[in-house]
Amino acid sequence: MSAENQGKGGQQKGGGGAGRGGGGGKGGKGAHQEEELDASQYIEMRTQLVNTLKQDKSRDPYPHKFQITIEIPDFRDKYEYLKPDEQLEEVVQVAGRITFKRNSSNKLYFYSITSHQTKVQILCNFKFYEDKEDFPKIMEILKRGDVIGVIGFPSRSKTGELSIVPKQVILLAPCLHMLPFPGALKEIETSYRCRYLDLISNENILNTFKTRSKIISFIRRFFDERDFLEVETPTMNMIAGGATAKPFVTYHNDLGVNLFMRVAPELYLKQLVIGGIEKVYEIGKNYRNEGIDLTHNPEFTAIEAYWAYSDYQDLMTMTEELLSSLVFSLKGKYKVTYHPHGEENTADSYEIDFKPPYRRIPMIETLEETLKVTFPRPLDSDECQEFLKHLLHSLKIECKPPLTTARLLDKLVGEYIEPHLISPAFIIDHPQLMSPLAKYHRSKPELTERFELFVAQKELCNAYTELNDPFVQRNLFMAQSKDRDAGDDEAQPIDEGFCEAMEHALPPTGGWGMGIDRLTMFLTDSNNIKEVILFPAMRPLDRERTAQAQQLNFAAPQEKIHAH
């Protein structure tokens, strides 16, 4: 079970050739000497070109607009019927980024341009170009990476390549940097820091984020069709509640107070249920000031949903319906292959079957059965805590302090239950001491009606029948407060405002959350959360630290506490 065990919604790469010679490599007649320049020389050369164009006003290197009459994917579909060496008289206008350039003579140039993940060849023939004087000039100016507009005739080359023969080519935005050739960008850190470069160089990357968008859209439709209302709640709060996690702290100058970035929207959403919105959900960002690893990013996307007059059994059924229908919609089947250590490790893979029903695994019963022990009762007693400390010591399992009962049990679950969960499975009936916002179990003392869904050994969902007794809620917050006093900086504080809201009657309610990032990882076969977040958290560069220091010069003293 992950560190965010109490917060619902825990965390968690077109067609077409490139001219008669085909392909997009460096070779071929007319390969440009500038490709052999180093990066700084290339930037200097391109910068001088732009400055010259601006000064002599021969052409605007950054025009305001170019009118497209057809997108490149639509062009390929519409003119696929053309025969080799056939050219039409009708005129089209397309735009895209140059990914390849070569020439066979000073009157015949070949380009590939890309837009919407689709390529088309631009066959620049002096014979058909309107401005004969400008032809050699524009051909010399254009380089790989430039964004251009093309006005010309649909055609198919003698070798069968669907093309456009331009009568005019317009520079829309010059690229000042020497781009990697398609598929050549392999440096992982560059891919994450410069996502634009990753998207330009590796066409398959975009497919990951298209899938992510489809996942979010499907989830939104799923809840909308069931009459849930989507809302937005604050991401800066006076109290960081709703999840067992360490928050980020910021400062509000006008109010003169510290604020916490939200770790979960739970407490706000339950107040809305109290107010009469009986089916409510939110998809948004949460922030947790914790470690960065393959499955955790400090800023992550999650969905939380609250459903009045339901319980955790209803939510398990709902989870099975959502995930199975989502996976089938995306894949056309229920089974997916996932490589936990990367696609290159083909021998190390999981087959994840999302077809329901999913296994239900009682936490305490399973631990006691697996370890052949009986935990002392009550579970929140000092005796049980000492028993667990000795048990972990005898099993040679290290648990970082503070050694609270909740953290000790969590460690055992991580060692003896989670590693066996590949296809979706629910760990159910957590102890009350691990679940301060969950309602007590109807038939199992000291336990709660809670579940966590695990997939490929990772937590994906967290849900429970919500605690709606304000007296019990206040007592549980106080117990969490004792854990904070013991050094557990992730334990939740007492939120009197929420307790007061509960005194206005929270109906019996089921609450549920799921991490969007982790789900996207499983459904795109990505083993690093950075692969499914367009701009993931990275260690700052020196230039970023310098820029931040300049901004902090104008910040209030309270905002500079951790500035270096």
C-alpha positions, 0 to 999 in steps of 0.5 A: 500500500502506497504512502498516499493510502488515505487519499482517494485517487492516489498517484500514480508514440502518419504515413507518407514518404519523403521524396523519390529517394524515400525516407528521412535520413541525412544522405542524398544529393544536396545534404547541407553542410550546415548539418555538420556545424555544432549547435552554437554555430548553427544557432548563430547562422540561423539567427543572422538569417532572421535578423537579415530578413527583418532588416532588409524586409525581403520577407517576414520570418514570422507572419501573422497568419496562413490560411489552410484549406485542407489538413494534411491527413485529409489531403492524403485521404482525398487525393489517394486516388492519384496515379503516378506522374499525375498532377491536378490543376486545383490548388490546395494550401497546407502547412507543417514542419519540415522534417526532411530536405534534399535536392537533386538539382538547383531546380528540383527540391524535395521536402517532407512536412508533418502536421497532425502526425502525418507527412506529405512530400513537397516536390518543389519544381522550378517549372511550376513555381510562380516567382522564379526569382524567389525560388533559389532564395526560399530554397536556400532559406528553408531548413529542417524544423522550419514551419512553412505554408505551401500553396500548390497542386496535388500530385503523385510523383513518378515513383508513386509518392503523393505530393504537392507541387508548390507554386509558392512556399511561405516561411511561417516560423524558422527553427533556430536549432538543429533538430534531431532526426526523426526517432533519433532523440534518445536522451530521456532527460531531454525528452522530459525537460523539452517535451516539444522536442520529444513530440517533434522527434518521436511521433509515437509520443503523442499517442500516449497523450491522446490515450490519456485524453481519451481516458479522461473523456471516457471517465467524464462521460461515465459519471455524467451519464450517471447524473453526477455533477462535475465541480471544482474546489479550491487547490489552496487551503488553510488546512491540508486535509482529506488524505494522509500526505505531506502538503506543500506550503505557500503564502498569500500576501494579501491575507498574510497567511500560509496556505497549503496546496491541496492533497485531496478535494475530499472534505470539500466534496463531502460538504457539497453532498451535505448541501444536497449535491448527492452525486458529485465528482471532480477531476483535477490536480493534487499536490503532495510534498513527497518523493519522486519515483517511477510512480509518484510525481508531486503534482498529479491528476486524480478523480474523486466521486461521492455518491449519497445513499451508496456504500463501498460495495456499490463502489466496487461494482461501479469500479469494475464497470468503469474500468472494464468498459474503459479498457474494452473501449480503448483496446477492444478487449479486456486484457492488456500487456504491461512491462513494469521495467520498460518495453525493452524488457520483453521477457518481463511482462504482466498480462492484466485482465480487467474483466470483472469480477475482481478479487476481494482480499480482506487485509487483516485476515489475509495478513494473519493467515499468511504470517500465521499469527493473530494480532493482539486486540484492540489493534490500536493498543500499545500491545499490538504496536509492540507486537508488530514492531517485533514481528517486522524485526523477526521478518527482517523488514525495515520500517522507517519511523515513526513506527505507528501501528498504521505504518507497520501494518502498511509495511506488511501489506506491501511485503505480503499482499501487494506483490501478488496483485497483477490483475485488478484486485480489491484489498478490503476492510482496513483497520479504523486506525488506518482510515480516519475518514471511513465508516466502521464495518457493520460486522467486523469490529475495529475495521472499516468499510474501505477498499483499495484497488491494486493493479500490477502491484500498484494502488489505483483506487481508494474508496470507502463508505464515508464516516458520517458521525461527527462525534466519531470523526472528531475523535479520529481526527484527535487520534491522528493528531497524536500520530502527528505529535509522534512525528508522523507529518502525513497524519491529518490535522483536526478540521473543526470546520469540516466537523461542523459541516458534518453536524448538519447531517451527511447522508450515508455516502460512498466516496471513491478516488482514482489516479489518472496518471497511473491508470494511463501508465497501465493502458499505454504500457509506460513504466515511468509516470514521467512518460504520461505527464507532459511536463513532469517534475524535474530537478531544477537547472541552474538557469531556472534557479537564477530566474526563480531568485530574480522573482523572489526578489519581489516576494514577501519575506515569508515566501523566501523561507526556503529560498537559497 
